[in-house]
């Protein structure tokens, strides 16, 4: 089973790297946005979570469309804005 877990982790790392590259391109550089990726399993879809601190919600608005356009099959997107948003 460790081999399967390692394969899923590598796949999640590749998806995250692709999304990070898209986000950096759209935002013209690094930002305060965190990107977390969980690969799908047989029983659930994969998850991509974009998180920004309060006051930076506009970054999600700018970057989410490119993430949605490149969302892999069997993944869903979660947006997590800072407290008080």
Secondary structure, 3 states (H helix, E strand, C coil): CHHHHHHHHHHHHHHHHHHHHHHHHHHCCCCCCEEEEECCCCCCCEEEEEECCCCCHHHHHHHHHHHHHCCCCCEEEEEECCCCC
